[in-house]
Amino acid sequence: MQDRTALLLRVLTPFLALQLSACSVIQDFLDVRDSPRYRRSDQIPIEKRPQQEPISRNYFVLESPEQTVVGELQIVFTKDTDTFSDLAREYGLGYDELAAANPGIDPWLPGKNTPVLLPTQYVLPDTPQRGVILNIASKRLFYYPVVEEGERVQVMTYPIGIGRVGWETPIGDTRVVAKARDPHWYVPWSVQQEHKELGDPLPSIVPPGPDNPLGSHVLKLEMPGYLIHGTNQPYGVGMRVSHGCVRLYPENIELLYSLVEIGEPVSIVNEPFLLGRLNGELYLESHSPLEDDTITPEERLQAILDKARNSSGAFNEQSELGYAKAVAGDLSGVPVRVLLGDADEVYGRARVVRNTVELDPNAPTLAEIREILDSPLEPEESAEAVQMVD
């Protein structure tokens, strides 16, 4: 129990500090979780709803050019062995996403039959719909496969691990310049010394296999030193854990690798507030701004509200503007129909789905996860130290 409590504090303390910091900056925002509009719907108790099959984890097709929201919210009842890490990987989410959407639930001991909201609805970043888009604020990757003229736009989305504070994942436009399967990791001398001093010596070359922190597939970016790759530590996906590179679950990078071509454009953005449209309605999705962000939350939010006002006339009413700020201040990562003021329907419109998590006998213990998260930064992030041969 002590190990679990310590790990919980280790993982959540930076998130909670950031959330409190962001909320203090957005001083006028209301606490929508205390508003009757945000309480769970009592019309149809969650426990009495029929359990459906989960939606597609990663793949969506846009029904119209105007659609910029994909997926559906889901609710799952936990088994006694489930953790947020288990649920996140099973339903295509990252750890931080799940924790933000479910405050007050112990992520390592949620308990049997606890309803957990799966934030599996996404507002697409406000970018051209082509190639690979990385939104470091939401810790998600979006990939738009090439389609024939007249075909509907397709999008795939995956959770990602990004750079820690001091090792930020850079923003900007780049492209994929190389690919590699089963890469060798050439360990820099400084890294060997660091691990030697910690009593954890490393070889000069780590061959492909379960001990390789790059995983089995690597995409090298034109930005010097940065990669999109897999990992041998999937519990860190969806968190700020790297030296700046982007990590995906092994099964996600394997599929992405097969689709992305050399020369594919990559755009890295930082959008904590996302405004999208679905069936004629506006949805606002809000994430904790990164603590090293140089632009204030107010400036970011005001920019997207001004853009919506200029294009559609939304948020001209003070009540609409106030409610949008309230939703933005919640930082739950859950899209809310922001003009209708019906955040209580977050739970009302979520489908209850079957729990498909299977117990993994090879999964690390909580003590092992803690050791992983407390380990020094892994300098697998040097693209120059990777043998890029496909």
C-alpha positions as CSV (number, residue, x, y, z in Angstrom):
1,M,0.0,0.0,0.0
2,Q,2.9,2.4,0.8
3,D,4.4,1.7,-2.6
4,R,1.1,2.4,-4.3
5,T,0.6,5.6,-2.4
6,A,4.1,6.9,-3.1
7,L,3.7,6.1,-6.7
8,L,0.4,7.9,-6.9
9,L,2.0,11.0,-5.4
10,R,5.0,10.7,-7.7
11,V,2.9,10.6,-10.8
12,L,0.1,13.0,-9.9
13,T,2.0,15.8,-8.0
14,P,3.3,17.5,-11.1
15,F,-0.1,17.3,-12.7
16,L,-1.9,18.7,-9.6
17,A,0.6,21.5,-9.2
18,L,0.1,22.4,-12.9
19,Q,-3.6,22.3,-12.6
20,L,-3.7,24.5,-9.6
21,S,-1.3,26.9,-11.3
22,A,-3.4,27.1,-14.4
23,C,-6.6,27.6,-12.4
24,S,-5.0,30.4,-10.4
25,V,-4.0,32.1,-13.7
26,I,-7.5,31.9,-15.1
27,Q,-8.9,33.7,-12.1
28,D,-12.4,34.4,-13.3
29,F,-13.2,30.8,-14.3
30,L,-16.0,29.0,-12.5
31,D,-15.6,25.6,-11.0
32,V,-18.0,23.7,-13.3
33,R,-17.6,20.5,-11.3
34,D,-19.5,22.3,-8.5
35,S,-22.2,23.5,-10.8
36,P,-25.4,21.5,-11.1
37,R,-24.9,21.6,-14.8
38,Y,-21.9,19.3,-14.5
39,R,-23.3,16.7,-12.1
40,R,-24.0,13.2,-13.4
41,S,-27.4,12.8,-15.0
42,D,-29.9,11.1,-12.8
43,Q,-32.4,10.4,-15.6
44,I,-30.9,7.0,-16.4
45,P,-28.6,5.7,-13.7
46,I,-25.3,4.6,-15.1
47,E,-25.6,1.2,-13.4
48,K,-28.9,0.5,-15.2
49,R,-27.7,1.3,-18.7
50,P,-27.0,-1.6,-21.1
51,Q,-23.3,-2.3,-21.7
52,Q,-22.3,-1.9,-25.3
53,E,-19.2,-2.8,-27.2
54,P,-16.4,-0.2,-27.0
55,I,-15.9,2.1,-30.0
56,S,-12.8,2.0,-32.2
57,R,-9.8,2.9,-30.2
58,N,-7.9,4.9,-32.9
59,Y,-9.6,5.2,-36.3
60,F,-12.4,7.6,-37.3
61,V,-14.0,8.8,-40.5
62,L,-15.3,12.4,-40.8
63,E,-18.9,12.6,-42.0
64,S,-18.6,16.1,-43.4
65,P,-15.9,18.7,-44.1
66,E,-17.3,20.7,-41.1
67,Q,-16.8,18.0,-38.6
68,T,-13.8,18.5,-36.3
69,V,-14.9,16.3,-33.3
70,V,-14.5,12.5,-33.4
71,G,-15.3,9.6,-31.2
72,E,-17.7,9.2,-28.3
73,L,-17.4,9.4,-24.5
74,Q,-17.5,6.0,-22.8
75,I,-18.0,4.8,-19.2
76,V,-16.5,1.5,-18.0
77,F,-16.9,-0.3,-14.7
78,T,-13.6,-1.4,-13.2
79,K,-12.6,-4.9,-12.2
80,D,-10.8,-5.3,-8.9
81,T,-7.4,-5.6,-10.6
82,D,-7.7,-2.7,-13.0
83,T,-5.5,0.4,-12.8
84,F,-5.7,3.6,-14.9
85,S,-2.6,2.4,-16.8
86,D,-4.5,-0.8,-17.8
87,L,-7.6,1.0,-18.8
88,A,-5.7,3.7,-20.7
89,R,-3.9,1.2,-22.9
90,E,-6.9,-0.9,-23.5
91,Y,-9.1,2.0,-24.7
92,G,-6.5,4.0,-26.6
93,L,-5.8,6.6,-24.0
94,G,-2.8,8.0,-22.0
95,Y,-2.5,7.9,-18.3
96,D,-2.8,11.7,-17.8
97,E,-5.9,11.9,-20.0
98,L,-7.7,9.3,-17.8
99,A,-6.6,10.9,-14.5
100,A,-7.7,14.4,-15.6
101,A,-11.2,13.1,-16.6
102,N,-11.6,11.2,-13.3
103,P,-10.5,13.4,-10.4
104,G,-11.1,11.8,-7.0
105,I,-10.7,8.2,-8.2
106,D,-7.5,6.4,-7.1
107,P,-5.7,5.6,-10.3
108,W,-4.0,2.5,-8.8
109,L,-6.8,1.3,-6.6
110,P,-10.0,2.5,-8.2
111,G,-11.9,-0.5,-6.7
112,K,-14.3,-3.0,-8.1
113,N,-17.3,-1.7,-10.1
114,T,-16.2,1.9,-10.1
115,P,-17.5,3.9,-13.1
116,V,-14.6,5.5,-14.9
117,L,-15.2,8.1,-17.7
118,L,-13.1,7.3,-20.8
119,P,-12.4,10.6,-22.6
120,T,-12.5,8.9,-26.0
121,Q,-14.0,11.9,-27.8
122,Y,-11.5,14.3,-29.3
123,V,-11.5,17.8,-30.8
124,L,-9.1,17.8,-33.7
125,P,-6.2,20.3,-33.6
126,D,-6.8,23.5,-35.7
127,T,-4.4,22.6,-38.4
128,P,-4.5,21.5,-42.0
129,Q,-5.7,17.9,-42.1
130,R,-2.6,16.2,-43.6
131,G,0.3,14.0,-42.4
132,V,1.2,13.7,-38.7
133,I,-0.1,16.3,-36.2
134,L,1.3,16.2,-32.6
135,N,-0.5,18.2,-30.0
136,I,1.8,18.2,-27.0
137,A,-0.7,19.9,-24.7
138,S,-3.2,17.1,-25.1
139,K,-0.4,14.5,-25.5
140,R,-2.0,13.0,-28.6
141,L,-0.9,12.3,-32.1
142,F,-3.3,12.6,-35.1
143,Y,-2.5,11.1,-38.4
144,Y,-4.4,11.8,-41.6
145,P,-3.9,9.1,-44.2
146,V,-3.9,10.2,-47.9
147,V,-7.4,9.6,-49.5
148,E,-8.5,9.9,-53.0
149,E,-10.3,13.0,-54.2
150,G,-14.0,12.8,-53.1
151,E,-13.4,10.3,-50.3
152,R,-14.1,11.2,-46.7
153,V,-11.3,12.3,-44.5
154,Q,-9.9,9.7,-42.2
155,V,-8.0,10.3,-39.0
156,M,-6.1,8.0,-36.6
157,T,-5.2,9.2,-33.1
158,Y,-2.9,7.8,-30.4
159,P,-1.7,8.9,-27.0
160,I,1.9,10.0,-26.8
161,G,4.6,10.5,-24.2
162,I,6.4,13.9,-24.6
163,G,9.5,15.7,-23.2
164,R,9.8,16.5,-19.5
165,V,10.3,20.0,-18.2
166,G,13.7,21.1,-19.4
167,W,13.6,18.6,-22.3
168,E,10.6,20.1,-24.1
169,T,9.3,18.5,-27.3
170,P,9.7,21.4,-29.7
171,I,6.9,22.9,-31.8
172,G,7.0,23.6,-35.5
173,D,6.7,22.0,-38.9
174,T,9.0,19.2,-39.9
175,R,8.9,15.9,-41.8
176,V,9.9,12.3,-41.5
177,V,13.4,11.8,-43.0
178,A,14.2,8.2,-42.1
179,K,12.6,5.0,-40.7
180,A,14.1,2.0,-38.9
181,R,12.8,-1.4,-37.6
182,D,14.5,-3.0,-34.7
183,P,17.0,-0.1,-34.2
184,H,20.3,-0.5,-32.3
185,W,20.8,2.1,-29.6
186,Y,24.4,3.4,-29.4
187,V,24.7,4.5,-25.8
188,P,26.6,7.8,-25.5
189,W,29.6,7.8,-23.2
190,S,28.0,10.3,-20.8
191,V,25.0,8.1,-20.4
192,Q,27.2,5.1,-19.7
193,Q,28.9,7.1,-17.0
194,E,25.6,8.3,-15.5
195,H,24.3,4.7,-15.3
196,K,27.5,3.4,-14.0
197,E,27.5,5.9,-11.1
198,L,23.9,4.8,-10.3
199,G,25.0,1.1,-10.2
200,D,23.1,0.3,-13.4
201,P,25.8,-0.1,-16.0
202,L,24.8,-0.1,-19.7
203,P,26.6,-1.7,-22.6
204,S,27.9,0.6,-25.3
205,I,25.4,-0.8,-27.8
206,V,21.9,-2.0,-26.9
207,P,20.7,-4.4,-29.6
208,P,17.0,-4.8,-30.6
209,G,14.9,-6.5,-28.0
210,P,13.0,-6.0,-24.8
211,D,15.8,-3.9,-23.2
212,N,15.9,-1.4,-26.0
213,P,14.1,1.8,-24.9
214,L,13.3,2.8,-28.5
215,G,11.1,-0.2,-28.9
216,S,10.8,-1.9,-32.3
217,H,10.1,1.0,-34.7
218,V,11.5,4.5,-35.1
219,L,10.6,7.5,-37.3
220,K,13.3,10.1,-37.5
221,L,12.3,13.8,-37.9
222,E,14.1,16.5,-39.8
223,M,14.4,18.4,-36.5
224,P,17.9,17.3,-35.4
225,G,17.9,14.8,-32.5
226,Y,14.1,14.1,-32.4
227,L,12.3,10.8,-33.0
228,I,8.8,9.3,-32.9
229,H,9.3,5.8,-31.6
230,G,8.0,2.9,-29.5
231,T,9.0,2.1,-26.0
232,N,9.8,-0.8,-23.7
233,Q,8.1,1.1,-20.9
234,P,4.5,1.6,-22.1
235,Y,3.3,2.8,-18.7
236,G,4.9,6.1,-19.5
237,V,2.9,6.8,-22.6
238,G,0.6,9.7,-22.1
239,M,2.9,11.5,-19.7
240,R,5.9,13.9,-19.8
241,V,8.6,11.3,-19.6
242,S,11.1,11.7,-22.4
243,H,14.1,13.8,-23.4
244,G,11.9,15.5,-26.0
245,C,11.1,12.6,-28.4
246,V,7.6,11.3,-28.8
247,R,6.8,7.8,-27.5
248,L,3.9,5.6,-28.5
249,Y,2.5,2.2,-27.3
250,P,4.3,-0.6,-29.2
251,E,1.2,-1.6,-31.1
252,N,0.5,2.0,-32.2
253,I,4.0,2.8,-33.5
254,E,4.0,-0.5,-35.4
255,L,0.9,0.5,-37.4
256,L,1.9,4.1,-37.8
257,Y,5.3,3.0,-39.1
258,S,3.6,0.9,-41.8
259,L,1.5,3.9,-43.0
260,V,3.9,6.9,-42.7
261,E,6.2,7.4,-45.6
262,I,9.6,9.2,-45.7
263,G,8.9,12.8,-46.5
264,E,5.5,12.8,-44.7
265,P,4.8,16.2,-43.1
266,V,4.8,16.5,-39.3
267,S,3.3,19.5,-37.5
268,I,3.9,19.8,-33.7
269,V,1.5,22.2,-32.0
270,N,0.7,23.3,-28.4
271,E,-3.1,23.7,-28.2
272,P,-4.4,23.2,-24.6
273,F,-7.8,24.6,-25.6
274,L,-9.5,23.2,-28.7
275,L,-12.8,24.3,-30.2
276,G,-14.5,21.9,-32.7
277,R,-17.8,21.3,-34.4
278,L,-20.0,18.2,-34.5
279,N,-23.5,18.1,-36.0
280,G,-23.7,21.9,-36.0
281,E,-22.7,22.2,-32.3
282,L,-19.5,23.7,-30.8
283,Y,-17.5,21.6,-28.4
284,L,-14.7,22.9,-26.2
285,E,-11.9,20.6,-24.9
286,S,-9.6,21.9,-22.3
287,H,-6.3,20.5,-21.0
288,S,-3.8,21.7,-18.4
289,P,-1.4,24.1,-20.1
290,L,2.2,22.9,-19.9
291,E,3.9,24.6,-17.0
292,D,6.7,25.8,-19.3
293,D,4.3,27.3,-21.8
294,T,5.4,30.9,-22.6
295,I,1.9,31.9,-23.6
296,T,-0.7,32.5,-20.9
297,P,-3.9,30.4,-20.7
298,E,-6.0,33.5,-21.1
299,E,-4.2,34.5,-24.3
300,R,-4.6,31.0,-25.8
301,L,-8.3,30.8,-24.8
302,Q,-9.1,34.3,-26.0
303,A,-7.5,33.6,-29.4
304,I,-9.8,30.6,-30.1
305,L,-12.9,32.4,-28.8
306,D,-12.1,35.5,-30.9
307,K,-11.7,33.3,-34.0
308,A,-15.0,31.6,-33.4
309,R,-16.7,34.9,-32.8
310,N,-15.4,36.4,-36.0
311,S,-16.3,33.3,-38.1
312,S,-19.7,32.4,-36.7
313,G,-20.8,35.0,-34.2
314,A,-20.5,32.6,-31.2
315,F,-19.6,33.9,-27.8
316,N,-21.1,37.4,-28.3
317,E,-23.4,36.9,-25.4
318,Q,-21.8,37.3,-21.9
319,S,-23.5,34.1,-20.7
320,E,-21.9,32.1,-23.5
321,L,-18.5,33.6,-22.9
322,G,-18.7,33.0,-19.1
323,Y,-19.7,29.4,-19.6
324,A,-16.9,28.8,-22.1
325,K,-14.4,30.2,-19.6
326,A,-15.9,27.9,-16.9
327,V,-15.5,24.8,-19.1
328,A,-11.9,25.9,-20.0
329,G,-11.1,26.2,-16.4
330,D,-12.1,22.7,-15.7
331,L,-9.1,21.2,-17.5
332,S,-10.7,17.8,-17.7
333,G,-9.8,17.1,-21.4
334,V,-13.5,16.2,-22.0
335,P,-15.3,17.9,-24.9
336,V,-18.3,19.9,-23.8
337,R,-21.1,21.4,-25.9
338,V,-20.2,24.8,-24.9
339,L,-23.0,26.9,-26.3
340,L,-25.8,24.8,-24.9
341,G,-24.6,24.9,-21.3
342,D,-25.3,21.2,-20.8
343,A,-22.1,19.9,-19.3
344,D,-24.3,17.5,-17.2
345,E,-24.8,15.6,-20.4
346,V,-21.1,14.6,-20.4
347,Y,-22.2,11.6,-18.4
348,G,-25.7,11.5,-19.9
349,R,-24.4,11.1,-23.5
350,A,-21.5,8.7,-22.6
351,R,-22.1,5.0,-23.7
352,V,-21.5,2.4,-21.0
353,V,-19.2,-0.2,-22.5
354,R,-18.0,-3.7,-21.7
355,N,-14.8,-3.9,-19.7
356,T,-12.4,-5.7,-22.1
357,V,-9.2,-5.4,-20.0
358,E,-7.4,-8.7,-19.6
359,L,-5.0,-9.4,-16.8
360,D,-1.5,-9.4,-18.1
361,P,0.7,-11.9,-16.1
362,N,3.8,-10.2,-17.4
363,A,2.8,-6.7,-16.4
364,P,5.2,-4.9,-14.0
365,T,4.3,-4.6,-10.4
366,L,3.6,-1.2,-8.9
367,A,7.0,-1.2,-7.3
368,E,8.6,-1.8,-10.8
369,I,6.5,1.0,-12.3
370,R,7.7,3.3,-9.6
371,E,11.3,2.4,-10.3
372,I,10.7,3.1,-14.0
373,L,9.1,6.5,-13.4
374,D,11.8,7.5,-10.9
375,S,14.7,6.4,-13.1
376,P,17.0,9.1,-14.7
377,L,16.1,10.5,-18.1
378,E,16.8,8.0,-20.8
379,P,19.0,9.5,-23.5
380,E,17.6,7.2,-26.2
381,E,16.4,10.6,-27.5
382,S,19.5,11.2,-29.5
383,A,18.6,10.4,-33.1
384,E,22.3,10.4,-33.9
385,A,22.7,7.4,-31.6
386,V,20.3,5.3,-33.6
387,Q,21.2,3.1,-36.5
388,M,18.6,4.3,-39.0
389,V,18.5,1.3,-41.4
390,D,15.2,-0.1,-42.6
